[in-house]
Amino acid sequence: MGQTPIYHSNKFDIYADRVVEGAYTAQVTANGGIQSNYPISENAAGERTWSPETTSDRFPRLESDLPLANALYTLSLNELEKDKREDGAFSAGADWPGVWTRDISYSIFLSLAMIDPEAAKKSLMAKVRRDRIVQDTGTGGSWPVSSDRECWALAAWQIYLATGDRNWLTESYSIIRNSITDDEAVAVDPHDGLVRGETSFLDWRDQTHPRWMQPVDIYESKSLSTNAVFYGVYRVLAAMAKEQNLPGTLWEQKADHLQQAINAKFWIPERGFYGEYLYGPVWQNLSPRSDALGQALAILTGLAPAERQKALLASVPVMDYGIPTVYPQIPDMRPYHNRSVWPFVQALWSMAAADHKDEAAVAQGLAVIYRAGALFLTNKENFVLETGTPYGTAISSDRQLWSVAGNLAMTYRVLFGMRMETDGLRFSPVLPEGWGQHRSLTGFHYREAVLSIEIKGNGAHVKHATLDGKPSLPFIPAGLKGAHTLVLELDDKGATSQRMNLVEDAITPETPKLELSGSELHWTSADGVDHYQVYRNGQPWQKLSGTTLKLDPSDTRADYQIEAIGSTSIPSFLSAPVNPAPSQTVRIGGEAGYVETRQDIMPDTEVGFDVDHSGKFYLTVEYANGNDSIENNSKCAIRTLYIDGKRIGPIVMPQRGKDEWDNYGRSSGQALTLAPGHHTAALKFEPEDTNMDGKINTARLRAVMLDRLP
């Protein structure tokens, strides 16, 4: 084949029939397979060959003048079939045999709704319990510490668009509505409308959060990606309601309110992108790192206004091996969510670029995903950001479902530009120059039609389209039945191509450890630090080059935090807050030293306390939850706080360690305004406090703590 690469970077080259990365080559074979000499493990070299297997007639067949694209498309279909379980649902990958809510949801959103909607339905319904979506993985006993289960709704809507199945529409609408009602009671902050909880899919706590953050701190944080999911879901609920002739105005209003809140709280004008999350129990600050999934969703859901979408494509950091999952990186952390590229996130970012016909970003996305699939001979879960290798990460499963779906999405959603709408299937292809002049899909099932789709030329604008030989729009009506042929001719003028923010790797300074001794703050020093920024009550206060600060002994109503600023102006995370004033503590539990609250026995607890002076307070509970480790199971304890009979909001008590019933910490908190005198705090179990386990919702309560706020 040709000797000129169709894509060149500092790390690798893509040709029509091969990938070359230094001494490593993946070459398409005569039978449409791929032969690769990429190492088979971290310490073992060897040449391997993947040979194509016959795929189901249900799947569309791709033919193009790029042998590499044809081979990787078939490889992905072969792996998709291997990922289907005996029960007809999809597993998450070779090393992940279960059905996982976020994995299957993003996979369906990417491409699986288009080509296997029945298996997609079965998979989604495997993640429903009590007519609600299951939050299956995450931190501290999962929901509501992890709260991104609503991505299920984005997938459910794609299935409806692909099939027009009215029964599915009715059923899925009910499930989503029930789920989001509970989420609004427990996970949504009523003061600003933002959703609390972990970053979507980035659910290994230490990989993306400062080490001081406990599960309760992660629950109280508000992440861009999860909030973007909720914004998209409100839009989906409005669209579902409209399709059923139900009122949808409330969903639209909630979407508008959330959109305004996200754009007000997360946008960083000087960086041209959104911060990754707000964090801190009382005074919240925005982490200025980029979360690639959140940035992609901000474009794909329409969360970002048009001018900000363009800014995102020009400003979000990308590297030679792809878009970093987060940027910059946390120091001394093994690659997985940190220091990594995940192909499914790369595919979503490429879809966002295709929406703006950004040829440069699309070409890089194709190259990144094709390089990995060809060299590794499988759609790996992730790979190391700096080296592009899948070895050395915490885990990188073969045939990872959302990586498979991402590879397929590059064909359906990017190169063919498929956009499913309520009234039909629209085509807006983006074919970068050099990536072939001809490609076709045959046997593509869309509702009751079977389509043959042919694209000629390069570019991102359709200059001529025919349907069954007659002039047409690049559009297939939803009611079309039978076999039809759509031919699209592109204008060959190229797409809009703007400069990407191609960056080198960057690592932030270590997060300082802050301590208070008497009236003096002192903190650990870190390498490569230019200066330290002291925060007082969430606001920048003083800049210092040293590591100590004397406080006014009379100033006891303030939280302090420290941030280390590197020589390249990259900040560390903020330290854990410290406060000179001790909490007002009301002990409970008598001789036992605690009160046990259980869902089935003694679910409610009342505590009386006195306030000397009126003012604002922050109420938390000292608790233990030893139902399981921080990483496993779904037994987060949840109660609803009432003060003097008035409902205030949720108190969340995540798991702290398996059988560690003497490991006490603070719960999530609620801000209160209290008058002088006696008050009663009641922790009650309400139906919406049912956790994902559904049965065990237990904690030991040792004290109620009040902190006076300025």
Secondary structure as GFF3:
##gff-version 3
##sequence-region A 1 710
A	DSSP	beta_strand	7	8	.	.	.	ID=ss1
A	DSSP	beta_strand	13	14	.	.	.	ID=ss2
A	DSSP	beta_strand	18	21	.	.	.	ID=ss3
A	DSSP	beta_strand	24	28	.	.	.	ID=ss4
A	DSSP	beta_strand	34	36	.	.	.	ID=ss5
A	DSSP	beta_strand	48	50	.	.	.	ID=ss6
A	DSSP	beta_strand	61	64	.	.	.	ID=ss7
A	DSSP	alpha_helix	67	82	.	.	.	ID=ss8
A	DSSP	alpha_helix	101	107	.	.	.	ID=ss9
A	DSSP	pi_helix	108	112	.	.	.	ID=ss10
A	DSSP	alpha_helix	113	115	.	.	.	ID=ss11
A	DSSP	alpha_helix	117	125	.	.	.	ID=ss12
A	DSSP	beta_strand	128	129	.	.	.	ID=ss13
A	DSSP	beta_strand	132	133	.	.	.	ID=ss14
A	DSSP	three_ten_helix	148	150	.	.	.	ID=ss15
A	DSSP	alpha_helix	151	163	.	.	.	ID=ss16
A	DSSP	alpha_helix	166	186	.	.	.	ID=ss17
A	DSSP	alpha_helix	205	208	.	.	.	ID=ss18
A	DSSP	alpha_helix	215	220	.	.	.	ID=ss19
A	DSSP	beta_strand	222	223	.	.	.	ID=ss20
A	DSSP	alpha_helix	224	243	.	.	.	ID=ss21
A	DSSP	alpha_helix	249	266	.	.	.	ID=ss22
A	DSSP	beta_strand	267	268	.	.	.	ID=ss23
A	DSSP	beta_strand	273	274	.	.	.	ID=ss24
A	DSSP	beta_strand	277	279	.	.	.	ID=ss25
A	DSSP	beta_strand	285	287	.	.	.	ID=ss26
A	DSSP	beta_strand	290	291	.	.	.	ID=ss27
A	DSSP	alpha_helix	292	300	.	.	.	ID=ss28
A	DSSP	alpha_helix	306	315	.	.	.	ID=ss29
A	DSSP	beta_strand	317	318	.	.	.	ID=ss30
A	DSSP	beta_strand	326	327	.	.	.	ID=ss31
A	DSSP	beta_strand	340	341	.	.	.	ID=ss32
A	DSSP	alpha_helix	343	355	.	.	.	ID=ss33
A	DSSP	alpha_helix	359	376	.	.	.	ID=ss34
A	DSSP	beta_strand	383	384	.	.	.	ID=ss35
A	DSSP	alpha_helix	401	409	.	.	.	ID=ss36
A	DSSP	pi_helix	410	415	.	.	.	ID=ss37
A	DSSP	beta_strand	418	421	.	.	.	ID=ss38
A	DSSP	beta_strand	424	427	.	.	.	ID=ss39
A	DSSP	beta_strand	438	446	.	.	.	ID=ss40
A	DSSP	beta_strand	449	456	.	.	.	ID=ss41
A	DSSP	beta_strand	462	467	.	.	.	ID=ss42
A	DSSP	beta_strand	470	471	.	.	.	ID=ss43
A	DSSP	beta_strand	475	477	.	.	.	ID=ss44
A	DSSP	beta_strand	482	490	.	.	.	ID=ss45
A	DSSP	beta_strand	501	502	.	.	.	ID=ss46
A	DSSP	beta_strand	514	517	.	.	.	ID=ss47
A	DSSP	beta_strand	520	523	.	.	.	ID=ss48
A	DSSP	beta_strand	529	536	.	.	.	ID=ss49
A	DSSP	beta_strand	539	544	.	.	.	ID=ss50
A	DSSP	beta_strand	548	550	.	.	.	ID=ss51
A	DSSP	beta_strand	560	566	.	.	.	ID=ss52
A	DSSP	beta_strand	584	587	.	.	.	ID=ss53
A	DSSP	three_ten_helix	590	592	.	.	.	ID=ss54
A	DSSP	beta_strand	595	597	.	.	.	ID=ss55
A	DSSP	beta_strand	605	611	.	.	.	ID=ss56
A	DSSP	beta_strand	615	624	.	.	.	ID=ss57
A	DSSP	beta_strand	637	643	.	.	.	ID=ss58
A	DSSP	beta_strand	646	653	.	.	.	ID=ss59
A	DSSP	beta_strand	665	666	.	.	.	ID=ss60
A	DSSP	beta_strand	670	674	.	.	.	ID=ss61
A	DSSP	beta_strand	677	684	.	.	.	ID=ss62
A	DSSP	three_ten_helix	687	689	.	.	.	ID=ss63
A	DSSP	beta_strand	699	709	.	.	.	ID=ss64
###
